[in-house]
Amino acid sequence: MVTGEAEQTEAFRKEVRDWLIANLPEKWGTPEYVAPERFSQEAQDLGISWTKRLYEAGYTGFNVPKEYGGIERPGWQQAILLEELSRRGTPPGPQSLGQLMVIGTLMGWASEEQKKRFIPKILSGEESWCEGFSEPNAGSDLANVQTTAVRDGDEWVVNGQKCWTSMWKFADWSLLVTKTDPNAPRHRNLTYFIFDTTTPGFSRRPLQQMTGESEFGEMFFDDMRVPHENMIGEEGRGWYVAMTTLAAERSGGGGAAAAAMGLSGYGGLIVRTLGGVDSLIELAKKTKRYGKSLWDDVTFRQRIVQIAIENQASRYYGTRLGIAMRKGTASGNEASIAKNSQAEQRKRQGDMVMEIIGAYSQLMRGDPRAIDGGEQVYNMIRSRGATIEMGTSEINRNIIAERILGLPRA
Ligand SMILES: Cc1cc2nc3c(=O)[nH]c(=O)nc-3n(C[C@H](O)[C@H](O)[C@H](O)COP(=O)(O)OP(=O)(O)OC[C@H]3O[C@@H](n4cnc5c(N)ncnc54)[C@H](O)[C@@H]3O)c2cc1C
């Protein structure tokens, strides 16, 4: 690092820390703070106002071109911002999915009008998005989608069903992969659209997860009409557009086909796990067994340190991937490494927490004796979903084996 860079880095970190102190909700991060119920209207409103604050402060859209509402600031600043947000466990933005995957997809495939219409409202928190990819028989095998779109003049008529749709409840817009040519070969028969969730013929309902919540739901299309202008990319190229979306979300907001986007180029998901290690260490320090803190127990400490090391390795991988994406030298397949490392680490962290808190792992949110208000147990249960969403760990391992290591197809 040349002279001056370290000072600049630390100055920016201080700026962000000061900003967080001044802008986070009152009592945030203290036991007195009462968080809104997850996925409630109140949580959604908090997320929207938080996203707006970040946007107004110039902390959103680091390498999105200014004409689409971005700020074109350097990647190292984005990296520091994400680290600090992660450390404070800031409110989840309702735009997280929009910033994670939609901007990258639009930057790679959308028309000028589509980019100008949609990207600024994702960055500012005005519009929330969800992802209509999976169906009952098209999860890992996404190419098997059965939802159809049939052209009728300037519109497409959509019929079918999507499931496991995260953030389904409050999304204003959704991504949508449909089958448009039943006679075309696999992967060339799909077309990608976006649709407004107030469109007649669209309905949605919750699905309950093992966390007890309905973070995801189902979406139904009954002769829903989507304007032709809402097609993203070309007819029959939906598979390739969908691969950009998946690369963007797996890398934590970096699409290889889209070097310039909101959270791109740093592996935001990986950074998110940093806060997890901090809280693991805190928990070990405050948990006593036989009169001794678990942080003073060498076997626990070694295992936590191992998790912290893996975390750092992922962080550096995320940085490297981010640089490659900005330079346009990443293929997109590397995102599977980023995704699997964060998801599997999150699971290991969750399991470690259970060992630390022992019998208290049976107490969930709502029980006054639950550790950290039940958050730790919630995180452990939710970590299982992380190894399934955005493509399962097995599917990502297949991608790593075949497309990065060059191993023969299983
Ligand atoms: C929390 C959460 C959020 C989600 N959010 C969304 C969302 O917003 N939008 C959306 O469209 N989808 C979403 N999904 C769906 C997710 O993408 C699918 O669940 C996932 O792709 C797996 O598909 P499936 O559930 O149909 O399982 P299946 O594909 O039926 O897989 C079952 C098992 O078989 C294994 N398997 C399948 N094929 C292979 C293979 N070729 N090689 C090795 N093993 C294989 C899988 O790894 C898995 O263990 C979400 C899922 C979760 C858990």
The ligand as an SDF file (V2000), in Angstrom:
LIG
                    3D

 53 58  0  0  0  0  0  0  0  0999 V2000
  -34.5570  -19.4470    2.0880 C   0  0  0  0  0  0  0  0  0  0  0  0
  -34.7990  -19.6620    0.6340 C   0  0  0  0  0  0  0  0  0  0  0  0
  -35.0660  -18.5960   -0.1930 C   0  0  0  0  0  0  0  0  0  0  0  0
  -35.3200  -18.8010   -1.5430 C   0  0  0  0  0  0  0  0  0  0  0  0
  -35.6150  -17.7120   -2.3290 N   0  0  0  0  0  0  0  0  0  0  0  0
  -35.9270  -17.8870   -3.6350 C   0  0  0  0  0  0  0  0  0  0  0  0
  -36.3340  -16.7810   -4.4450 C   0  0  0  0  0  0  0  0  0  0  0  0
  -36.4010  -15.6360   -3.9760 O   0  0  0  0  0  0  0  0  0  0  0  0
  -36.6850  -17.0110   -5.7200 N   0  0  0  0  0  0  0  0  0  0  0  0
  -36.6310  -18.2430   -6.2750 C   0  0  0  0  0  0  0  0  0  0  0  0
  -36.9420  -18.3700   -7.4540 O   0  0  0  0  0  0  0  0  0  0  0  0
  -36.2450  -19.3300   -5.5420 N   0  0  0  0  0  0  0  0  0  0  0  0
  -35.9050  -19.1680   -4.2370 C   0  0  0  0  0  0  0  0  0  0  0  0
  -35.5390  -20.2570   -3.4590 N   0  0  0  0  0  0  0  0  0  0  0  0
  -35.5580  -21.5800   -4.0580 C   0  0  0  0  0  0  0  0  0  0  0  0
  -34.1810  -22.2050   -4.2640 C   0  0  0  0  0  0  0  0  0  0  0  0
  -33.5280  -21.6010   -5.3480 O   0  0  0  0  0  0  0  0  0  0  0  0
  -34.4210  -23.7110   -4.5160 C   0  0  0  0  0  0  0  0  0  0  0  0
  -34.9670  -24.2380   -3.3170 O   0  0  0  0  0  0  0  0  0  0  0  0
  -33.1230  -24.4130   -4.8490 C   0  0  0  0  0  0  0  0  0  0  0  0
  -32.6820  -24.0450   -6.1140 O   0  0  0  0  0  0  0  0  0  0  0  0
  -33.2840  -25.9490   -4.7890 C   0  0  0  0  0  0  0  0  0  0  0  0
  -34.3820  -26.3640   -5.5210 O   0  0  0  0  0  0  0  0  0  0  0  0
  -35.4610  -27.3670   -4.8930 P   0  0  0  0  0  0  0  0  0  0  0  0
  -35.8970  -26.8140   -3.5820 O   0  0  0  0  0  0  0  0  0  0  0  0
  -36.4930  -27.6200   -5.9150 O   0  0  0  0  0  0  0  0  0  0  0  0
  -34.6600  -28.6870   -4.5720 O   0  0  0  0  0  0  0  0  0  0  0  0
  -34.2630  -29.8060   -5.6200 P   0  0  0  0  0  0  0  0  0  0  0  0
  -33.7400  -29.1820   -6.8620 O   0  0  0  0  0  0  0  0  0  0  0  0
  -35.3950  -30.7560   -5.7650 O   0  0  0  0  0  0  0  0  0  0  0  0
  -33.0450  -30.5180   -4.8900 O   0  0  0  0  0  0  0  0  0  0  0  0
  -33.2400  -31.4820   -3.8460 C   0  0  0  0  0  0  0  0  0  0  0  0
  -31.8720  -31.9710   -3.4070 C   0  0  0  0  0  0  0  0  0  0  0  0
  -31.2260  -32.6560   -4.5010 O   0  0  0  0  0  0  0  0  0  0  0  0
  -29.9350  -32.0830   -4.7430 C   0  0  0  0  0  0  0  0  0  0  0  0
  -29.6790  -32.0540   -6.1740 N   0  0  0  0  0  0  0  0  0  0  0  0
  -30.5410  -31.7010   -7.1640 C   0  0  0  0  0  0  0  0  0  0  0  0
  -29.9450  -31.7890   -8.3720 N   0  0  0  0  0  0  0  0  0  0  0  0
  -28.6610  -32.1880   -8.1400 C   0  0  0  0  0  0  0  0  0  0  0  0
  -27.5290  -32.4390   -8.9720 C   0  0  0  0  0  0  0  0  0  0  0  0
  -27.6040  -32.2870  -10.3050 N   0  0  0  0  0  0  0  0  0  0  0  0
  -26.3700  -32.8190   -8.3860 N   0  0  0  0  0  0  0  0  0  0  0  0
  -26.2740  -32.9660   -7.0280 C   0  0  0  0  0  0  0  0  0  0  0  0
  -27.3260  -32.7590   -6.1880 N   0  0  0  0  0  0  0  0  0  0  0  0
  -28.4960  -32.3640   -6.7330 C   0  0  0  0  0  0  0  0  0  0  0  0
  -30.0420  -30.6660   -4.2030 C   0  0  0  0  0  0  0  0  0  0  0  0
  -28.7550  -30.1480   -3.8680 O   0  0  0  0  0  0  0  0  0  0  0  0
  -30.9210  -30.8440   -2.9780 C   0  0  0  0  0  0  0  0  0  0  0  0
  -30.1530  -31.2940   -1.8850 O   0  0  0  0  0  0  0  0  0  0  0  0
  -35.2760  -20.1010   -2.0970 C   0  0  0  0  0  0  0  0  0  0  0  0
  -35.0020  -21.1890   -1.2600 C   0  0  0  0  0  0  0  0  0  0  0  0
  -34.7500  -20.9820    0.0930 C   0  0  0  0  0  0  0  0  0  0  0  0
  -34.4600  -22.1570    0.9570 C   0  0  0  0  0  0  0  0  0  0  0  0
  1  2  1  0
  2  3  1  0
  2 52  2  0
  3  4  2  0
  4  5  1  0
  4 50  1  0
  5  6  2  0
  6  7  1  0
  6 13  1  0
  7  8  2  0
  7  9  1  0
  9 10  1  0
 10 11  2  0
 10 12  1  0
 12 13  2  0
 13 14  1  0
 14 15  1  0
 14 50  1  0
 15 16  1  0
 16 17  1  0
 16 18  1  0
 18 19  1  0
 18 20  1  0
 20 21  1  0
 20 22  1  0
 22 23  1  0
 23 24  1  0
 24 25  2  0
 24 26  1  0
 24 27  1  0
 27 28  1  0
 28 29  2  0
 28 30  1  0
 28 31  1  0
 31 32  1  0
 32 33  1  0
 33 34  1  0
 33 48  1  0
 34 35  1  0
 35 36  1  0
 35 46  1  0
 36 37  1  0
 36 45  1  0
 37 38  2  0
 38 39  1  0
 39 40  1  0
 39 45  2  0
 40 41  1  0
 40 42  2  0
 42 43  1  0
 43 44  2  0
 44 45  1  0
 46 47  1  0
 46 48  1  0
 48 49  1  0
 50 51  2  0
 51 52  1  0
 52 53  1  0
M  END
$$$$
